[in-house]
């Protein structure tokens, strides 16, 4: 566990000076914007007055304050302003922010931003260099575009759930929100590419990112099999379509994972576990044959694997250069010697919670390491600060307040 203080160091970050408007809620949009913030961008989270990002009140347990742990894990390094974008007064402030922004990220249902008058064509007139990213369930076009989009629906409708779980089991989604997080990552890729392009041309552009497209983009091995054979991919549990054995195996005290992904490793495995006859078995002589007979193969191997504990097998196989590993829980992964070395849990100072744990930076940048510069913001914490930066004060501010800019 790493205690990461605010302003841990003063190394200039790659996106320092870049302003991002985070007009998004829940996961894909906020996660995307947090990654940009970690790299130095000034991310301003534009939230509805009163409730804010709906994730603030999510989850079944409470913290000291009103913000959920889920919100605290996806919104570090941001500032928060509350604006009622349904009012002319709220939009007036928003337009002033847009004039100062390089990037905008939103994840409302297609059509909502247009109804509010803050869609890309409208804002492009104010700021031609704006990079505007829309994140949605199914994209801005197509027959499914108007559907509400959540990770579960994207996993189901993209085909991901059709290959998740065991052949005789019920439908199962991936245990982590692969469509949400995948879309956030693809959106960052598009945003940074567009921003680099803007540096050359001065023109921004519109980015259409969807959970459905992102989930499908992860299906490389499955679609390769389907397009190559015409056979629909099936559920394989922990196994895969490319090589065998490569899956979870049962030991005397539970399961571990291992893989002998080429002929050299397969022979070595058979030798080291004392089952050289499997190497000579006609059913298992080549990888295609092992794939065709993977159930029988696993059964044969487990006859030997159940004679030792999972830890013993992992140690034995790794000592011989055969890929293997334990099946960790999250606490075991974070608290492992390697997880601690990679600083995958860090503690962030917070004005209400004292400190809050956050997942560490997934990519390590040696020259310009990411920094924790700001705690996850309280709702509307930076209203006064941002209004001052925009030069909004006095009678103008009073008129905006009376116009409902900052209240629901």
Secondary structure by P-SEA (a helix, b strand, c coil): cccccccccccccccccbbbbccccccaaaaaaaaaaaaccbbbbbbcccccccccccccccccccccaaaaaccccbbbbbbccccaaaaaaaaaaaaaccbbbbbccccccccccccaaaaaaaccccbbbbbcccccccccccccccaaaaaaaaccccccccccccccccccaaaaaaaaaaaaaaaaaaaaaaaaccbbbbbbbbaaaaaaaaaaaaaaaaaacccccccccccccccccccccccccbbbbbbcccaaaaaaaaaaacccccccccccccaaaaaaaaaaaaaaaaaaaacccaaaaaaaaaaacccccccccaaaaaacaaaaaaccbbbbbbccccbbbbbcccccccccccccccccccccccaaaaaaaacccaaaaaaaaaaccccc
